[in-house]
Amino acid sequence: MRGGAWHAHGPMERDAGRLLDCLLPLVADDRPWVVGQLGQSLDGRIATHTGASYYISGWEARVHLHRLRALADAVLVGAGTAATDRPQLTVRHASGPSPARVVLDPRGRVPHEGPLFEAAPAGSVTPPTLLLVGWDVGPVGGLPEHVSALPVDTDQDSGRIRPQQVVTQLAEVGYRRVLVEGGGVTVSRFLEAGLLDRLHLLVAPMVIGSGRPGLSLPPIDTLDQALRPRVRRFACGEDTLFDVDLRA
Ligand SMILES: NC(=O)c1ccc[n+]([C@@H]2O[C@H](COP(=O)([O-])OP(=O)(O)OC[C@H]3O[C@@H](n4cnc5c(N)ncnc54)[C@H](OP(=O)(O)O)[C@@H]3O)[C@@H](O)[C@H]2O)c1
């Protein structure tokens, strides 16, 4: 195996080969990375207008997501996802350790309840949860032992946090491989900032027709301004995984 290319010395099942094709770029060397993921419908929606997103993606796509989590040091979601989904963000449908869970919550609006704030049952490890909150939120108290809050700078006018600053702060606490798991706003801001090395778009054969959009970037006037990254396609059960290489 070299730089993500591999060679088998014996017979190998086709599915195993596809899996290596897909995931080796993320483990072939010790490089840090930032990977975005979104599970979306054919019309580019990641949830209905009420926020319902379980389950746009099929079983195989969910397994893929859990594999990505297992390869990451940290999995990051925006405040919208943390508040709406109350996710666990642990590895349950693949083998491997659960990453640290990071919530981008500039206004400190995410309720401190639900799985991210609960200790795992006795005998299992509770992954740390890190809240990235704006300085003006002030000290965040009363958190369980596995949860901490880190203040980050926000832009005075827009209230935005620079994704580069997030990546730097996470690297400083040892999280060098980061999965930006959603939602659309958060992944889009990392993409816009040029910080995603790859984007794994899992497209389900479903039309939602309205609701929360996946990617959303500032308007462009002509198509020559569109991103045209190198893309590999993998069948993922009924879904299609588009592995978008934003560094090629
Ligand atoms: N299908 C999927 O793959 C998938 C994955 C994840 C989530 N979802 C669904 O998507 C929906 C939520 O997605 P969403 O796009 O509405 O929201 P989101 O991306 O989860 O969260 C957006 C919010 O996070 C904060 N944020 C993110 N990036 C920031 C930055 N650079 N600077 C400052 N603040 C930042 C802001 O919080 P404030 O609003 O507090 O300023 C922003 O409004 C939910 O319904 C969830 O179920 C689907």
The ligand as an SDF file (V2000), in Angstrom:
LIG
                    3D

 48 52  0  0  0  0  0  0  0  0999 V2000
  -28.6530   14.1210    6.6600 N   0  0  0  0  0  0  0  0  0  0  0  0
  -27.5330   14.4280    7.2680 C   0  0  0  0  0  0  0  0  0  0  0  0
  -26.4440   13.9920    6.9180 O   0  0  0  0  0  0  0  0  0  0  0  0
  -27.6020   15.3550    8.4350 C   0  0  0  0  0  0  0  0  0  0  0  0
  -26.4440   15.5290    9.2210 C   0  0  0  0  0  0  0  0  0  0  0  0
  -26.5290   16.4050   10.2820 C   0  0  0  0  0  0  0  0  0  0  0  0
  -27.7090   17.0680   10.5380 C   0  0  0  0  0  0  0  0  0  0  0  0
  -28.7860   16.8490    9.7660 N   0  0  0  0  0  0  0  0  0  0  0  0
  -30.0230   17.6070    9.9760 C   0  0  0  0  0  0  0  0  0  0  0  0
  -29.7270   18.9350    9.6140 O   0  0  0  0  0  0  0  0  0  0  0  0
  -30.4790   19.8360   10.4040 C   0  0  0  0  0  0  0  0  0  0  0  0
  -29.5480   20.8490   10.9910 C   0  0  0  0  0  0  0  0  0  0  0  0
  -28.7110   21.3630    9.9840 O   0  0  0  0  0  0  0  0  0  0  0  0
  -28.5460   22.9070    9.7640 P   0  0  0  0  0  0  0  0  0  0  0  0
  -27.7980   23.0930    8.4970 O   0  0  0  0  0  0  0  0  0  0  0  0
  -29.8810   23.5640    9.9180 O   0  0  0  0  0  0  0  0  0  0  0  0
  -27.6900   23.3670   11.0250 O   0  0  0  0  0  0  0  0  0  0  0  0
  -26.2370   22.9440   11.5890 P   0  0  0  0  0  0  0  0  0  0  0  0
  -25.2120   23.0270   10.5260 O   0  0  0  0  0  0  0  0  0  0  0  0
  -26.3370   21.6930   12.3620 O   0  0  0  0  0  0  0  0  0  0  0  0
  -26.0070   24.1020   12.6480 O   0  0  0  0  0  0  0  0  0  0  0  0
  -25.8910   25.4230   12.1820 C   0  0  0  0  0  0  0  0  0  0  0  0
  -25.5930   26.3010   13.3480 C   0  0  0  0  0  0  0  0  0  0  0  0
  -24.3440   25.9390   13.9500 O   0  0  0  0  0  0  0  0  0  0  0  0
  -23.6210   27.1020   14.2790 C   0  0  0  0  0  0  0  0  0  0  0  0
  -22.4900   27.2340   13.3500 N   0  0  0  0  0  0  0  0  0  0  0  0
  -22.0690   26.3570   12.4270 C   0  0  0  0  0  0  0  0  0  0  0  0
  -20.9700   26.8160   11.8020 N   0  0  0  0  0  0  0  0  0  0  0  0
  -20.6860   28.0020   12.3550 C   0  0  0  0  0  0  0  0  0  0  0  0
  -19.6720   28.9700   12.1570 C   0  0  0  0  0  0  0  0  0  0  0  0
  -18.6830   28.8120   11.2670 N   0  0  0  0  0  0  0  0  0  0  0  0
  -19.7130   30.0950   12.8860 N   0  0  0  0  0  0  0  0  0  0  0  0
  -20.6810   30.2870   13.8030 C   0  0  0  0  0  0  0  0  0  0  0  0
  -21.6630   29.4140   14.0360 N   0  0  0  0  0  0  0  0  0  0  0  0
  -21.6540   28.2770   13.3290 C   0  0  0  0  0  0  0  0  0  0  0  0
  -24.6120   28.2650   14.1060 C   0  0  0  0  0  0  0  0  0  0  0  0
  -25.3150   28.3110   15.3370 O   0  0  0  0  0  0  0  0  0  0  0  0
  -26.3200   29.5130   15.7350 P   0  0  0  0  0  0  0  0  0  0  0  0
  -27.5500   29.2670   14.9140 O   0  0  0  0  0  0  0  0  0  0  0  0
  -26.5380   29.3120   17.1940 O   0  0  0  0  0  0  0  0  0  0  0  0
  -25.6320   30.7920   15.3990 O   0  0  0  0  0  0  0  0  0  0  0  0
  -25.4380   27.7530   12.9320 C   0  0  0  0  0  0  0  0  0  0  0  0
  -26.6600   28.3850   12.7410 O   0  0  0  0  0  0  0  0  0  0  0  0
  -31.1920   19.0040   11.4390 C   0  0  0  0  0  0  0  0  0  0  0  0
  -32.5340   18.8710   11.0420 O   0  0  0  0  0  0  0  0  0  0  0  0
  -30.4960   17.6660   11.3760 C   0  0  0  0  0  0  0  0  0  0  0  0
  -31.3980   16.6250   11.6510 O   0  0  0  0  0  0  0  0  0  0  0  0
  -28.7660   16.0230    8.7120 C   0  0  0  0  0  0  0  0  0  0  0  0
  1  2  1  0
  2  3  2  0
  2  4  1  0
  4  5  1  0
  4 48  2  0
  5  6  2  0
  6  7  1  0
  7  8  2  0
  8  9  1  0
  8 48  1  0
  9 10  1  0
  9 46  1  0
 10 11  1  0
 11 12  1  0
 11 44  1  0
 12 13  1  0
 13 14  1  0
 14 15  2  0
 14 16  1  0
 14 17  1  0
 17 18  1  0
 18 19  2  0
 18 20  1  0
 18 21  1  0
 21 22  1  0
 22 23  1  0
 23 24  1  0
 23 42  1  0
 24 25  1  0
 25 26  1  0
 25 36  1  0
 26 27  1  0
 26 35  1  0
 27 28  2  0
 28 29  1  0
 29 30  1  0
 29 35  2  0
 30 31  1  0
 30 32  2  0
 32 33  1  0
 33 34  2  0
 34 35  1  0
 36 37  1  0
 36 42  1  0
 37 38  1  0
 38 39  2  0
 38 40  1  0
 38 41  1  0
 42 43  1  0
 44 45  1  0
 44 46  1  0
 46 47  1  0
M  CHG  2   8   1  16  -1
M  END
$$$$
